[in-house]
Amino acid sequence: MINRYKQGITTVELLIVIVVLGIIFSIVFPQFSKIRENQVLKNGVADVLSSINKARSQTLSSLNSSEYGVRFESDKVIIFKGKVFSDVDPTNEIINITMPANITNTTLRYVF
């Protein structure tokens, strides 16, 4: 008896597999991008909340007998000593944040 079927795959079958894999990757890949973006956002929010809590704790503990405040800029949060923010104060603590969106109102200041 002669075997009429050959072992292996045809070009059409290979193209079908490539197209199906392409469709799957085009659906799955954006989801991974969203997961990463959400994680960056969560980390940025955690940095901001940590800065606010640190300034609040320093004020409540009367560290150096002073008040502490937080200034928000587009890419960083600054913890400053006293009631008024000064760019040149060497005691300012700068926390750089990476967010998918920037803070647009850069005049935000909170003193505790």
The first five atom37 places (N, CA, C, CB, O) and aatype in JSON, in Angstrom:
{
  "aatype": [12, 9, 2, 1, 18, 11, 5, 7, 9, 16, 16, 19, 6, 10, 10, 9, 19, 9, 19, 19, 10, 7, 9, 9, 13, 15, 9, 19, 13, 14, 5, 13, 15, 11, 9, 1, 6, 2, 5, 19, 10, 11, 2, 7, 19, 0, 3, 19, 10, 15, 15, 9, 2, 11, 0, 1, 15, 5, 16, 10, 15, 15, 10, 2, 15, 15, 6, 18, 7, 19, 1, 13, 6, 15, 3, 11, 19, 9, 9, 13, 11, 7, 11, 19, 13, 15, 3, 19, 3, 14, 16, 2, 6, 9, 9, 2, 9, 16, 12, 14, 0, 2, 9, 16, 2, 16, 16, 10, 1, 18, 19, 13],
  "atom_mask": [
    [1, 1, 1, 1, 1],
    [1, 1, 1, 1, 1],
    [1, 1, 1, 1, 1],
    [1, 1, 1, 1, 1],
    [1, 1, 1, 1, 1],
    [1, 1, 1, 1, 1],
    [1, 1, 1, 1, 1],
    [1, 1, 1, 0, 1],
    [1, 1, 1, 1, 1],
    [1, 1, 1, 1, 1],
    [1, 1, 1, 1, 1],
    [1, 1, 1, 1, 1],
    [1, 1, 1, 1, 1],
    [1, 1, 1, 1, 1],
    [1, 1, 1, 1, 1],
    [1, 1, 1, 1, 1],
    [1, 1, 1, 1, 1],
    [1, 1, 1, 1, 1],
    [1, 1, 1, 1, 1],
    [1, 1, 1, 1, 1],
    [1, 1, 1, 1, 1],
    [1, 1, 1, 0, 1],
    [1, 1, 1, 1, 1],
    [1, 1, 1, 1, 1],
    [1, 1, 1, 1, 1],
    [1, 1, 1, 1, 1],
    [1, 1, 1, 1, 1],
    [1, 1, 1, 1, 1],
    [1, 1, 1, 1, 1],
    [1, 1, 1, 1, 1],
    [1, 1, 1, 1, 1],
    [1, 1, 1, 1, 1],
    [1, 1, 1, 1, 1],
    [1, 1, 1, 1, 1],
    [1, 1, 1, 1, 1],
    [1, 1, 1, 1, 1],
    [1, 1, 1, 1, 1],
    [1, 1, 1, 1, 1],
    [1, 1, 1, 1, 1],
    [1, 1, 1, 1, 1],
    [1, 1, 1, 1, 1],
    [1, 1, 1, 1, 1],
    [1, 1, 1, 1, 1],
    [1, 1, 1, 0, 1],
    [1, 1, 1, 1, 1],
    [1, 1, 1, 1, 1],
    [1, 1, 1, 1, 1],
    [1, 1, 1, 1, 1],
    [1, 1, 1, 1, 1],
    [1, 1, 1, 1, 1],
    [1, 1, 1, 1, 1],
    [1, 1, 1, 1, 1],
    [1, 1, 1, 1, 1],
    [1, 1, 1, 1, 1],
    [1, 1, 1, 1, 1],
    [1, 1, 1, 1, 1],
    [1, 1, 1, 1, 1],
    [1, 1, 1, 1, 1],
    [1, 1, 1, 1, 1],
    [1, 1, 1, 1, 1],
    [1, 1, 1, 1, 1],
    [1, 1, 1, 1, 1],
    [1, 1, 1, 1, 1],
    [1, 1, 1, 1, 1],
    [1, 1, 1, 1, 1],
    [1, 1, 1, 1, 1],
    [1, 1, 1, 1, 1],
    [1, 1, 1, 1, 1],
    [1, 1, 1, 0, 1],
    [1, 1, 1, 1, 1],
    [1, 1, 1, 1, 1],
    [1, 1, 1, 1, 1],
    [1, 1, 1, 1, 1],
    [1, 1, 1, 1, 1],
    [1, 1, 1, 1, 1],
    [1, 1, 1, 1, 1],
    [1, 1, 1, 1, 1],
    [1, 1, 1, 1, 1],
    [1, 1, 1, 1, 1],
    [1, 1, 1, 1, 1],
    [1, 1, 1, 1, 1],
    [1, 1, 1, 0, 1],
    [1, 1, 1, 1, 1],
    [1, 1, 1, 1, 1],
    [1, 1, 1, 1, 1],
    [1, 1, 1, 1, 1],
    [1, 1, 1, 1, 1],
    [1, 1, 1, 1, 1],
    [1, 1, 1, 1, 1],
    [1, 1, 1, 1, 1],
    [1, 1, 1, 1, 1],
    [1, 1, 1, 1, 1],
    [1, 1, 1, 1, 1],
    [1, 1, 1, 1, 1],
    [1, 1, 1, 1, 1],
    [1, 1, 1, 1, 1],
    [1, 1, 1, 1, 1],
    [1, 1, 1, 1, 1],
    [1, 1, 1, 1, 1],
    [1, 1, 1, 1, 1],
    [1, 1, 1, 1, 1],
    [1, 1, 1, 1, 1],
    [1, 1, 1, 1, 1],
    [1, 1, 1, 1, 1],
    [1, 1, 1, 1, 1],
    [1, 1, 1, 1, 1],
    [1, 1, 1, 1, 1],
    [1, 1, 1, 1, 1],
    [1, 1, 1, 1, 1],
    [1, 1, 1, 1, 1],
    [1, 1, 1, 1, 1],
    [1, 1, 1, 1, 1]
  ],
  "atom_positions": [
    [[0.83, -1.17, 0.0], [0.0, 0.0, 0.0], [0.89, 1.24, 0.0], [-0.95, -0.01, 1.21], [1.85, 1.32, 0.76]],
    [[0.57, 2.2, -0.84], [1.38, 3.41, -0.98], [0.76, 4.5, -0.1], [1.45, 3.86, -2.49], [-0.45, 4.74, -0.12]],
    [[1.63, 5.15, 0.69], [1.19, 6.25, 1.55], [1.17, 7.54, 0.73], [2.13, 6.4, 2.8], [2.22, 8.02, 0.31]],
    [[0.0, 8.09, 0.51], [-0.13, 9.28, -0.33], [0.14, 10.57, 0.45], [-1.51, 9.33, -0.94], [0.38, 11.61, -0.17]],
    [[0.1, 10.54, 1.77], [0.28, 11.74, 2.58], [1.73, 11.84, 3.01], [-0.65, 11.72, 3.81], [2.32, 10.87, 3.48]],
    [[2.29, 13.02, 2.85], [3.68, 13.24, 3.25], [3.69, 13.83, 4.66], [4.4, 14.19, 2.25], [2.76, 14.52, 5.08]],
    [[4.75, 13.54, 5.37], [4.92, 14.1, 6.7], [5.38, 15.55, 6.56], [5.95, 13.26, 7.54], [6.14, 15.87, 5.64]],
    [[4.94, 16.44, 7.46], [5.37, 17.84, 7.43], [4.19, 18.78, 7.33], [0.0, 0.0, 0.0], [3.03, 18.37, 7.35]],
    [[4.52, 20.07, 7.23], [3.48, 21.08, 7.15], [3.61, 21.82, 5.82], [3.56, 22.08, 8.34], [4.68, 21.87, 5.22]],
    [[2.51, 22.37, 5.38], [2.52, 23.11, 4.12], [2.7, 24.6, 4.41], [1.21, 22.86, 3.33], [2.59, 25.04, 5.55]],
    [[2.97, 25.35, 3.38], [3.13, 26.79, 3.51], [1.84, 27.45, 3.98], [3.59, 27.41, 2.18], [1.88, 28.39, 4.77]],
    [[0.73, 26.97, 3.52], [-0.57, 27.52, 3.92], [-0.78, 27.32, 5.42], [-1.72, 26.87, 3.12], [-1.22, 28.23, 6.11]],
    [[-0.48, 26.14, 5.91], [-0.63, 25.87, 7.35], [0.3, 26.78, 8.15], [-0.33, 24.39, 7.66], [-0.1, 27.29, 9.2]],
    [[1.51, 26.97, 7.69], [2.46, 27.84, 8.38], [1.96, 29.28, 8.4], [3.83, 27.77, 7.7], [2.05, 29.95, 9.43]],
    [[1.42, 29.76, 7.29], [0.88, 31.12, 7.25], [-0.32, 31.28, 8.17], [0.48, 31.48, 5.82], [-0.47, 32.31, 8.82]],
    [[-1.17, 30.28, 8.24], [-2.33, 30.33, 9.14], [-1.87, 30.43, 10.58], [-3.23, 29.08, 8.95], [-2.42, 31.22, 11.35]],
    [[-0.87, 29.66, 10.97], [-0.34, 29.7, 12.34], [0.25, 31.08, 12.63], [0.73, 28.6, 12.55], [0.04, 31.62, 13.71]],
    [[1.0, 31.65, 11.69], [1.6, 32.97, 11.89], [0.52, 34.04, 12.05], [2.53, 33.33, 10.71], [0.64, 34.91, 12.9]],
    [[-0.53, 33.98, 11.24], [-1.63, 34.95, 11.33], [-2.34, 34.82, 12.68], [-2.63, 34.75, 10.18], [-2.63, 35.83, 13.32]],
    [[-2.62, 33.61, 13.1], [-3.3, 33.39, 14.39], [-2.43, 33.91, 15.54], [-3.62, 31.88, 14.6], [-2.94, 34.57, 16.44]],
    [[-1.13, 33.61, 15.51], [-0.24, 34.12, 16.56], [-0.17, 35.65, 16.54], [1.18, 33.53, 16.38], [-0.12, 36.28, 17.6]],
    [[-0.17, 36.24, 15.36], [-0.18, 37.7, 15.25], [-1.42, 38.31, 15.86], [0.0, 0.0, 0.0], [-1.34, 39.33, 16.55]],
    [[-2.55, 37.7, 15.63], [-3.81, 38.19, 16.22], [-3.77, 38.06, 17.73], [-5.01, 37.4, 15.65], [-4.17, 38.99, 18.44]],
    [[-3.29, 36.95, 18.23], [-3.2, 36.75, 19.69], [-2.27, 37.79, 20.31], [-2.69, 35.32, 20.01], [-2.62, 38.39, 21.33]],
    [[-1.09, 38.01, 19.71], [-0.16, 38.99, 20.26], [-0.72, 40.4, 20.2], [1.16, 38.93, 19.51], [-0.48, 41.2, 21.11]],
    [[-1.47, 40.73, 19.15], [-2.04, 42.07, 19.05], [-3.11, 42.31, 20.1], [-2.61, 42.29, 17.66], [-3.39, 43.46, 20.44]],
    [[-3.72, 41.27, 20.6], [-4.71, 41.39, 21.67], [-4.04, 41.42, 23.04], [-5.72, 40.24, 21.6], [-4.44, 42.21, 23.9]],
    [[-3.04, 40.59, 23.24], [-2.42, 40.43, 24.56], [-1.42, 41.55, 24.86], [-1.72, 39.09, 24.64], [-1.38, 42.02, 25.99]],
    [[-0.63, 41.99, 23.89], [0.43, 42.96, 24.14], [-0.07, 44.27, 24.74], [1.15, 43.25, 22.85], [0.55, 44.75, 25.7]],
    [[-1.15, 44.89, 24.24], [-1.64, 46.12, 24.88], [-2.04, 45.93, 26.35], [-2.83, 46.66, 24.1], [-1.94, 46.86, 27.14]],
    [[-2.48, 44.75, 26.7], [-2.84, 44.5, 28.1], [-1.61, 44.58, 29.0], [-3.51, 43.13, 28.24], [-1.7, 45.12, 30.1]],
    [[-0.48, 44.06, 28.54], [0.75, 44.15, 29.33], [1.19, 45.6, 29.47], [1.86, 43.31, 28.68], [1.71, 45.99, 30.51]],
    [[0.99, 46.39, 28.44], [1.34, 47.8, 28.48], [0.49, 48.53, 29.52], [1.17, 48.44, 27.1], [1.0, 49.37, 30.26]],
    [[-0.8, 48.21, 29.58], [-1.69, 48.83, 30.57], [-1.3, 48.42, 31.98], [-3.14, 48.44, 30.29], [-1.36, 49.24, 32.9]],
    [[-0.91, 47.18, 32.17], [-0.49, 46.71, 33.49], [0.72, 47.5, 33.95], [-0.18, 45.2, 33.47], [0.79, 47.92, 35.11]],
    [[1.69, 47.69, 33.06], [2.9, 48.44, 33.41], [2.55, 49.89, 33.74], [3.93, 48.38, 32.26], [3.06, 50.44, 34.72]],
    [[1.7, 50.51, 32.94], [1.29, 51.89, 33.17], [0.57, 52.03, 34.51], [0.39, 52.39, 32.03], [0.81, 52.99, 35.24]],
    [[-0.29, 51.08, 34.84], [-0.98, 51.11, 36.13], [0.0, 50.97, 37.28], [-2.01, 49.99, 36.2], [-0.17, 51.61, 38.32]],
    [[1.03, 50.15, 37.12], [2.02, 49.97, 38.18], [2.84, 51.25, 38.38], [2.96, 48.8, 37.86], [3.14, 51.62, 39.51]],
    [[3.19, 51.92, 37.28], [3.91, 53.2, 37.38], [3.04, 54.22, 38.1], [4.3, 53.72, 35.97], [3.54, 54.97, 38.94]],
    [[1.76, 54.26, 37.79], [0.84, 55.19, 38.45], [0.73, 54.88, 39.94], [-0.54, 55.12, 37.8], [0.77, 55.79, 40.76]],
    [[0.61, 53.61, 40.3], [0.52, 53.23, 41.71], [1.79, 53.62, 42.46], [0.28, 51.72, 41.85], [1.71, 54.09, 43.59]],
    [[2.95, 53.43, 41.84], [4.21, 53.8, 42.48], [4.3, 55.32, 42.68], [5.4, 53.31, 41.65], [4.76, 55.78, 43.72]],
    [[3.85, 56.08, 41.68], [3.85, 57.54, 41.81], [2.93, 58.02, 42.91], [0.0, 0.0, 0.0], [3.29, 58.91, 43.68]],
    [[1.75, 57.45, 42.98], [0.8, 57.81, 44.04], [1.37, 57.45, 45.41], [-0.56, 57.1, 43.82], [1.22, 58.21, 46.37]],
    [[2.01, 56.3, 45.51], [2.63, 55.89, 46.78], [3.73, 56.87, 47.19], [3.21, 54.47, 46.67], [3.85, 57.18, 48.38]],
    [[4.52, 57.35, 46.24], [5.57, 58.33, 46.55], [4.97, 59.64, 47.06], [6.43, 58.61, 45.31], [5.47, 60.22, 48.02]],
    [[3.9, 60.09, 46.42], [3.24, 61.33, 46.84], [2.65, 61.18, 48.24], [2.14, 61.73, 45.84], [2.84, 62.04, 49.1]],
    [[1.93, 60.09, 48.48], [1.34, 59.87, 49.8], [2.41, 59.73, 50.88], [0.46, 58.62, 49.79], [2.23, 60.22, 51.99]],
    [[3.5, 59.07, 50.55], [4.6, 58.92, 51.5], [5.18, 60.29, 51.86], [5.69, 58.02, 50.9], [5.51, 60.53, 53.03]],
    [[5.32, 61.17, 50.89], [5.85, 62.51, 51.14], [4.91, 63.31, 52.03], [6.08, 63.25, 49.81], [5.35, 64.0, 52.95]],
    [[3.63, 63.23, 51.75], [2.64, 63.94, 52.57], [2.67, 63.43, 54.01], [1.22, 63.8, 51.98], [2.68, 64.21, 54.95]],
    [[2.69, 62.12, 54.17], [2.72, 61.54, 55.52], [4.01, 61.89, 56.25], [2.56, 60.03, 55.45], [3.99, 62.1, 57.46]],
    [[5.13, 61.94, 55.53], [6.41, 62.28, 56.17], [6.38, 63.72, 56.67], [7.58, 62.08, 55.18], [6.8, 63.98, 57.8]],
    [[5.9, 64.66, 55.85], [5.81, 66.06, 56.27], [4.87, 66.21, 57.46], [5.34, 66.95, 55.11], [5.14, 66.96, 58.39]],
    [[3.78, 65.5, 57.43], [2.81, 65.54, 58.53], [3.43, 65.0, 59.81], [1.55, 64.74, 58.18], [3.27, 65.59, 60.88]],
    [[4.14, 63.88, 59.71], [4.77, 63.27, 60.88], [5.85, 64.17, 61.46], [5.37, 61.91, 60.53], [5.97, 64.3, 62.68]],
    [[6.64, 64.8, 60.59], [7.69, 65.69, 61.07], [7.09, 66.9, 61.78], [8.58, 66.15, 59.91], [7.64, 67.37, 62.78]],
    [[5.97, 67.41, 61.28], [5.31, 68.53, 61.93], [4.73, 68.12, 63.28], [4.22, 69.11, 61.03], [4.89, 68.83, 64.27]],
    [[4.05, 66.97, 63.32], [3.43, 66.52, 64.57], [4.46, 66.19, 65.64], [2.55, 65.3, 64.31], [4.2, 66.35, 66.83]],
    [[5.64, 65.73, 65.21], [6.68, 65.41, 66.19], [7.52, 66.64, 66.54], [7.59, 64.3, 65.66], [8.46, 66.54, 67.32]],
    [[7.17, 67.78, 65.96], [7.89, 69.04, 66.18], [9.38, 68.9, 65.92], [7.66, 69.53, 67.61], [10.2, 69.4, 66.68]],
    [[9.72, 68.23, 64.85], [11.11, 68.04, 64.45], [11.75, 69.4, 64.2], [11.22, 67.13, 63.2], [11.26, 70.18, 63.37]],
    [[12.85, 69.69, 64.91], [13.56, 70.99, 64.82], [12.63, 72.17, 65.14], [14.16, 71.16, 63.42], [12.86, 73.27, 64.65]],
    [[11.61, 71.93, 65.93], [10.65, 72.97, 66.34], [10.12, 73.75, 65.14], [11.29, 73.93, 67.34], [10.06, 74.98, 65.16]],
    [[9.75, 73.04, 64.11], [9.3, 73.7, 62.89], [8.11, 72.98, 62.28], [10.44, 73.79, 61.88], [7.8, 71.83, 62.61]],
    [[7.46, 73.69, 61.37], [6.41, 73.07, 60.57], [7.03, 72.6, 59.26], [5.24, 74.07, 60.3], [8.08, 73.1, 58.84]],
    [[6.4, 71.63, 58.64], [6.88, 71.11, 57.36], [5.74, 71.13, 56.36], [7.46, 69.68, 57.51], [4.58, 70.91, 56.72]],
    [[6.07, 71.39, 55.13], [5.08, 71.44, 54.07], [5.5, 70.62, 52.87], [0.0, 0.0, 0.0], [6.62, 70.12, 52.8]],
    [[4.58, 70.5, 51.94], [4.83, 69.74, 50.72], [4.48, 70.63, 49.53], [4.0, 68.41, 50.7], [3.41, 71.25, 49.49]],
    [[5.39, 70.68, 48.58], [5.14, 71.42, 47.33], [5.14, 70.41, 46.19], [6.22, 72.55, 47.09], [6.03, 69.56, 46.08]],
    [[4.13, 70.51, 45.34], [4.01, 69.62, 44.19], [4.46, 70.34, 42.94], [2.56, 69.11, 44.04], [4.02, 71.45, 42.65]],
    [[5.34, 69.71, 42.2], [5.74, 70.2, 40.88], [5.44, 69.11, 39.88], [7.26, 70.61, 40.85], [5.03, 68.01, 40.26]],
    [[5.63, 69.39, 38.6], [5.19, 68.46, 37.56], [5.87, 67.11, 37.64], [5.43, 69.06, 36.22], [5.25, 66.1, 37.29]],
    [[7.11, 67.05, 38.08], [7.83, 65.77, 38.11], [8.45, 65.46, 39.45], [8.89, 65.76, 37.06], [9.23, 64.51, 39.56]],
    [[8.12, 66.23, 40.48], [8.7, 65.98, 41.79], [7.82, 66.54, 42.9], [10.1, 66.59, 41.89], [6.95, 67.37, 42.68]],
    [[8.1, 66.04, 44.09], [7.44, 66.52, 45.31], [8.56, 67.0, 46.22], [6.56, 65.39, 45.99], [9.57, 66.32, 46.37]],
    [[8.38, 68.17, 46.82], [9.42, 68.74, 47.67], [8.86, 68.91, 49.08], [9.92, 70.11, 47.11], [7.83, 69.56, 49.27]],
    [[9.54, 68.31, 50.05], [9.2, 68.52, 51.46], [10.06, 69.68, 51.94], [9.44, 67.2, 52.34], [11.29, 69.62, 51.86]],
    [[9.43, 70.73, 52.45], [10.19, 71.91, 52.88], [9.9, 72.23, 54.34], [9.85, 73.12, 52.0], [8.87, 71.84, 54.9]],
    [[10.84, 72.95, 54.95], [10.75, 73.32, 56.35], [10.23, 74.75, 56.44], [12.14, 73.18, 57.07], [10.66, 75.62, 55.69]],
    [[9.3, 74.98, 57.37], [8.75, 76.31, 57.56], [7.41, 76.48, 56.89], [0.0, 0.0, 0.0], [6.87, 75.57, 56.27]],
    [[6.87, 77.72, 57.03], [5.55, 78.0, 56.46], [5.61, 78.4, 55.0], [4.88, 79.08, 57.26], [4.63, 78.29, 54.27]],
    [[6.78, 78.88, 54.56], [6.92, 79.4, 53.21], [7.97, 78.59, 52.47], [7.29, 80.91, 53.22], [9.04, 78.31, 53.01]],
    [[7.67, 78.22, 51.23], [8.61, 77.45, 50.41], [9.68, 78.36, 49.83], [7.87, 76.72, 49.28], [9.39, 79.47, 49.36]],
    [[10.93, 77.89, 49.86], [12.04, 78.61, 49.24], [12.85, 77.62, 48.41], [12.93, 79.29, 50.32], [13.24, 76.56, 48.89]],
    [[13.09, 77.98, 47.14], [13.87, 77.1, 46.26], [15.29, 76.87, 46.74], [13.91, 77.68, 44.87], [15.85, 75.8, 46.52]],
    [[15.87, 77.85, 47.39], [17.29, 77.77, 47.76], [17.54, 77.17, 49.13], [17.89, 79.14, 47.71], [18.7, 77.04, 49.55]],
    [[16.5, 76.79, 49.85], [16.68, 76.2, 51.18], [17.36, 74.84, 51.06], [15.32, 76.07, 51.91], [16.84, 73.95, 50.39]],
    [[18.52, 74.67, 51.71], [19.24, 73.39, 51.6], [18.57, 72.23, 52.33], [20.64, 73.55, 52.13], [18.93, 71.07, 52.12]],
    [[17.59, 72.53, 53.17], [16.91, 71.45, 53.9], [15.76, 70.84, 53.11], [16.4, 71.97, 55.23], [15.14, 69.88, 53.56]],
    [[15.47, 71.39, 51.94], [14.4, 70.83, 51.11], [14.74, 69.4, 50.72], [14.18, 71.7, 49.84], [15.87, 69.1, 50.33]],
    [[13.77, 68.54, 50.84], [13.94, 67.14, 50.43], [13.14, 66.92, 49.14], [13.48, 66.14, 51.56], [11.92, 67.06, 49.12]],
    [[13.85, 66.58, 48.08], [13.23, 66.43, 46.76], [13.0, 64.95, 46.48], [14.1, 67.07, 45.65], [13.93, 64.14, 46.55]],
    [[11.77, 64.6, 46.16], [11.42, 63.23, 45.79], [10.95, 63.27, 44.34], [10.3, 62.62, 46.74], [9.9, 63.83, 44.04]],
    [[11.73, 62.69, 43.44], [11.35, 62.63, 42.03], [10.28, 61.56, 41.84], [12.58, 62.34, 41.13], [10.38, 60.46, 42.39]],
    [[9.28, 61.89, 41.06], [8.2, 60.94, 40.8], [8.09, 60.71, 39.3], [6.85, 61.44, 41.37], [8.32, 61.61, 38.49]],
    [[7.74, 59.5, 38.95], [7.51, 59.15, 37.55], [6.04, 58.78, 37.42], [8.44, 57.96, 37.09], [5.58, 57.77, 37.95]],
    [[5.32, 59.61, 36.71], [3.89, 59.39, 36.55], [3.55, 59.39, 35.07], [3.06, 60.48, 37.3], [4.22, 60.07, 34.28]],
    [[2.53, 58.62, 34.67], [2.1, 58.67, 33.28], [1.5, 60.02, 32.91], [1.1, 57.57, 33.01], [1.42, 60.37, 31.73]],
    [[1.07, 60.78, 33.91], [0.54, 62.12, 33.68], [1.24, 63.07, 34.65], [-1.02, 62.16, 33.86], [1.58, 62.67, 35.77]],
    [[1.44, 64.3, 34.24], [2.11, 65.27, 35.1], [1.09, 66.07, 35.89], [2.98, 66.2, 34.27], [-0.07, 66.18, 35.51]],
    [[1.55, 66.62, 37.02], [0.73, 67.54, 37.8], [0.78, 68.88, 37.08], [1.23, 67.65, 39.31], [1.87, 69.42, 36.87]],
    [[-0.35, 69.42, 36.7], [-0.35, 70.63, 35.88], [-0.37, 71.91, 36.71], [-1.53, 70.62, 34.95], [0.16, 72.92, 36.26]],
    [[-0.96, 71.91, 37.88], [-0.99, 73.09, 38.72], [0.22, 73.04, 39.65], [-2.32, 73.19, 39.54], [0.19, 72.34, 40.66]],
    [[1.27, 73.76, 39.31], [2.51, 73.66, 40.09], [2.56, 74.61, 41.26], [3.69, 73.91, 39.19], [3.61, 74.78, 41.87]],
    [[1.45, 75.25, 41.6], [1.45, 76.16, 42.74], [0.87, 75.5, 43.98], [0.66, 77.41, 42.41], [0.58, 76.18, 44.97]],
    [[0.69, 74.2, 43.96], [0.12, 73.51, 45.11], [1.15, 73.42, 46.23], [-0.36, 72.11, 44.71], [2.25, 72.91, 46.04]],
    [[0.77, 73.92, 47.41], [1.62, 73.83, 48.59], [0.72, 73.53, 49.79], [2.44, 75.15, 48.82], [-0.34, 74.13, 49.94]],
    [[1.17, 72.63, 50.61], [0.43, 72.3, 51.83], [1.4, 72.33, 52.99], [-0.27, 70.92, 51.72], [2.47, 71.72, 52.94]],
    [[1.03, 73.05, 54.04], [1.85, 73.12, 55.25], [1.04, 72.48, 56.36], [2.25, 74.59, 55.6], [-0.14, 72.77, 56.53]],
    [[1.69, 71.61, 57.11], [1.02, 70.93, 58.21], [1.34, 71.58, 59.53], [1.4, 69.46, 58.25], [0.86, 71.14, 60.57]]
  ]
}
